[in-house]
Amino acid sequence: MTNAFLALRRHTSRVPVSILVVAVIIAVIVAAAILAPWIAPADPDRQALLSRLKGPGTIGRGGVTYLLGTDDLGRDLLSRILYGARVSLGVALLSVFVSTLVGVTLGMIAGWFRGWVDIVVMRLVDIMLSIPAILLAVLTVAVLGPGFFKLVLVLGLTRWPRYTRVAYAQTLQVANLPFIKASELAGAGALRILFRHVLPNIAGPILIVATSEFGLMILFEAGLSFLGLGIQPPASSWGSIMSVGRQYVERAWWIVAFPGGCLVLLVLSVNVLGDWLRDRLDPRSRIR
């Protein structure tokens, strides 16, 4: 036990304090989202019109304490933020998974087979990158309609080109390494080489991109929900909570301030962690 504690202390001593702080922040928010059904003080959809727009710390009817206040329908804001975190994190996580799966697969295939496959995939990437991602997402959601899985699909399929470029460049480098040539000579198929040998060797840069994209997906989901194109009532997300609160920002600032503060804190923490991972996993960034 003592040796394990010393080893853990030795490893954590190499990590900057700021990174430990943001890691704790992310862990707390994720844990709160997962445990929302057990730690939320009230039903997030239960309305109490007599308690609408109550300030933080207000004691309502029946001795109920609203730690973060209530919204325009008298719903407990803390409970809605906790449940909203589940939706926001779920959309971000699934959309990053979709874009990673599509982008990395296309990038590796283009980098390995080259020729006309390379030309088609990379020209498609250029076309996608020429269109602002948020504009494309807004137009697509407007056509398909709002909804959790539609939002995941739209965000995932608008952000895959960045993964494709990284996977393509990394595959070109790894494809010429001796152990890859040895696998080809041994008779291994292209798919086996790509997913058994190439993918593990390009996972570092892909992880860096995924970390930065995760924070961006949270912002995209919040922005679309704020505009009424994302998560729809009665479900809550941080963006939809702020969308309701903007009508009462002068008399009920807490409806916007608390979910907005959570959003800023989470995205900032994810970006700081992503920058640190880039410095650790990419030797060229350390040289610069």
N, C-alpha and C positions, 0 to 999 in steps of 0.2 A: 504493500500500500504506500509506504514511504517513497519507494523508488518510482512508482507511478505518479505520485504527486510531484516529485522533483522533475520528472520528465515533462509533465504538463506545464509546470511553472517555467521550465527552460524554453519550451516552445512558445508559450504565450508572451514571454519577455521579449521575443523578437518581433512581436506585433505591436505597432504603435497604439497608444492609448485611444486616439481618435477612432481607429478601426474597431477596437473593442467596444467603444461606446456605440458606434452605429450598428455593430452586429447585435448588441443587446437591444437597441431600439427596434431593429427589424424583427428579432426573435419575440419581443414582447407584443408587437402588433400582430404578428402571425399567430402567436399563441392565443391572443385575445379573440382573433377572428375564429379560430378553430373552436374555442371554448365558449363562444357567444351564447349558445343555447343554455349553458349552465351558469354563466356569470352575468348575463344581462338582467338588470333589475326588474324589467317589465316586458310585456309583449310589445314588440316594436310596431305592430299594426293596430294596437288597441287605442281607440280614440276617446278623448275626454274633453269635450268642447268647453266645459267650465274651467278647465285648466290650461287653455290654449295660451301660448306666448308667455309662459311663466319663465322667469329668469333663473340662472344657475343657483342651486342651493335652496330653491323654494320648496316649502312643505305644502303639499297639496291635500286634497280631501282624503280622509282616512289615514292621515299621517304619512303618506307617501312622500319621500324626498326626491326631488328631481335634481340630481347632482349637476347636470349640464343644462337644465331647463327643458322646455317643451317646444314643439313646433306649432304651426298654425292650426293643427287639428288636436292639440293636446297630447300628442304622442311623446313618450319619453325619448329625449334626444340621445342620451347615452346608449340606450338599447338600439336605436336606429343606426348610430355610428358603428357599433360593434357588429351588427348584422350587415351593414353596408360594407364593412371591411372584408367580409367573406365574399361578397359579390365582386368588389373591385379587385381583390387579390386573385379570385378565381378566373375572372376575365383575363387579367394580365398573364397569369401563369399558363392558361390554355392557349391564348393567342401566341405567346412566345413559343410554346411547344409546336403549334401548327406552322408558324413561320420558320422555325428551326428545321423541322422535318422536311418541308418543301424546299427551302433554300439550300440547305446542306446537301440534300440528295441531288438537286439539279447542278450545284456547283461541282460536286465530285464527279458526276457523270460527264459534265462538259470538260473538266480538267483531265479526265482519264482518256476519253475517246477522241477528243479534239475534232478536227475536220468540220463537217457541216453541223454536227451536234453542238460544238463549241460556238459556231457562228449564230445559230438559232437561239441558243440559251442566252448568250451575252447580249445579243441585240434586244431580246425581250427584257433583259435586265435594264438596258439603257432606256427603253421606252417607259418602263415602270418608274425609274428614278427621275424621269423628266416631268412626272406628274406629282405635285405635292401630295404627300401621303394622307394628310388630314382632309384635303379636298376630295381625294378619291374615296376615303372612308365615308365622308358625309354623303357623297353622291350615291354610293353603293347602299348605305343604310337607308337612305331616302327611297330607293327603289325596292329593296327587299323588305323593308319594314323593320322596326325595332324588335329586340328580343335578346336574351342572354346568348344563345348559341349562334344566332345570326351575327351578333356583335363580335363574338370570338372568331368566327369564320372571316368576317370582313377585316378585322385588325390583323389576323394571321396572314391573310392573302395579300395584304398591302405592304407588309414589311419584310417579305422573304428575300427581295433582291440584295439587301445588305449581307445576309448570310451567304448568298450565292457567290458574291464577289470574293468574300474571305475564303470560303471553301474552295473556290476555283483556284485562287492564287496559291493557297497552301497545298492543294493536290498537285499542282504543277511542280512544286518543289519536292514533295515527298515521292512522286512517281519515279524520279531518277535516282533514288537512293539504292544502294546495293541489295538490301534485304528485300526490296520490292522486286527487283530484277530476279533475285533468287527464287522468289515465290512464283514468278511467271515461268521460269525454267522448270520448276517442280510440277507445273501443270495446274496451278491454282486458277480458278475462273476469275473473271473481272469483278463480279459481285463479292466474291469471297475476299479478294484482295482489298477492295474498297472498304468494306465494312469490318473486316477483321484486322487489317494492317494500316490502311490509310486513315480511317476515321479516328482511331485512338491517338494518332500522331498529330492530328489537327484539332483535337478537342480543346486545347488551351485557348487559341484565338477565338474559337466558336463560343466558349464560355464567357469570354470578355464581351463579345458582341451581345450575347443573350442577357448578361447582367445589365448593360446599358439600355437594352431594348425593353427590359422588364419595367424600369422606371418610366420609360416613354409610353408603354402600353397603359400604365395606370393613369397617366395624364390624358391620353387619348380617350380612354373609357370615361373619365370624369368630364372631359370636354363634351363628348357626344351626349352623355346623360344630362349634362347641364343645358344643352340645347334641346332636350326632349327627344333625341334620336337614339338613346341608349336604353338603359334599364328603365322599365315603365312601372308606375304605381300598381299595386301597393308595395312591391319590392323596393328596397332602398339601396342606394350606393352613395358614395360621398358626393359625386357630381349631382345626382338628383336631389339630395338633401340641400345642397347649396343653391340649386335652381329654385327650390321653394323659398329658401331664405332670402333670396335677393329682393323679393317683394316687400320684406319686412326688415330690411337691413338697418333702417334708422331706429326702429323701436324694438327689434329683437336681433341684435347683432350676433348673438351666440349661435344662431342657426347656421350662419355662414362661417363664423370664426373657428368653431371647434372642428368640423369636418375639414375645412380648408387647412387648418393647422396640422391635422393628422396627415393630410395629403402632402403638404410641403415637407413635413418631417420624414415621411417614408421615402419620398422620391429623392430627397437630398441624401438620406442615408444610403439608399441603393446606389446612387451615383458615386458617392465617396468610396463605397466598398468596391464598385466596379473599377474606379481609377486605381485603387490599390492592387486589385487583382491583375490589372493590365501591367502595372510596374513589376509585379512578381512573376508573371507568366510570360511576358514579352521582354527578352533581353535587350532588344533594340531601344525600347523606351527608357530603360535604365541608362543606356549609353548616352542618349540625348539629354 
